[in-house]
């Protein structure tokens, strides 16, 4: 049920759009109800650092004496933004970035299950741009599938993400550092022709 996104006992709340104390009061009302099928009712609060101070204070009472059937999972990219009173009542688990080979293999598996054809270098490039984030990799992959017509190619990815410009900029600096001024000026002319702010 959780994998299929239809579990009544696992609820995800986006703290970025539900930042107020009223949202937390609603949550405190909901935690009184027992789980439907499982042993626990699980509340996942994503971007929890976005909650207001008043919302954190309203949540604190529930965290101090949580019902036995409730688990909270707070997800954040900025744990230092959480009040110490909340942090002191949590177990902290740091997630590391995924390695490039594992992330690439994961994207390949998704493409195979969706019957989408893609070049290996295109998939590797998406994984590199995601910088170890699975969520970012999936978002990029989704965008690239929508962008490509037919088989997803490395050129599609470079064009859609503006990586061709980035590579040209790197080439320009390489040539400047190597004192290859004629080539560097040609690259600068190409960047200007592409409309980049020099």
Secondary structure, 3 states (H helix, E strand, C coil): CCCCCCCCCEEEEECCCCCCHHHHHHHHHHCCCCCCCCCCEEEEEECHHHCCHHHHHHHHHHHHCCCCCEEEEEECCCHHHCCHHHHCCCCCCCCCCCCHHHHHHHHHHHHHHCCCCECHHHHHHHHHHHCCCHHHHHHHHHHHHHHCCCCECHHHHHHHHCHHHHHHHHHHHHHHHCCCHHHHHHHHHHHHHCCCCC
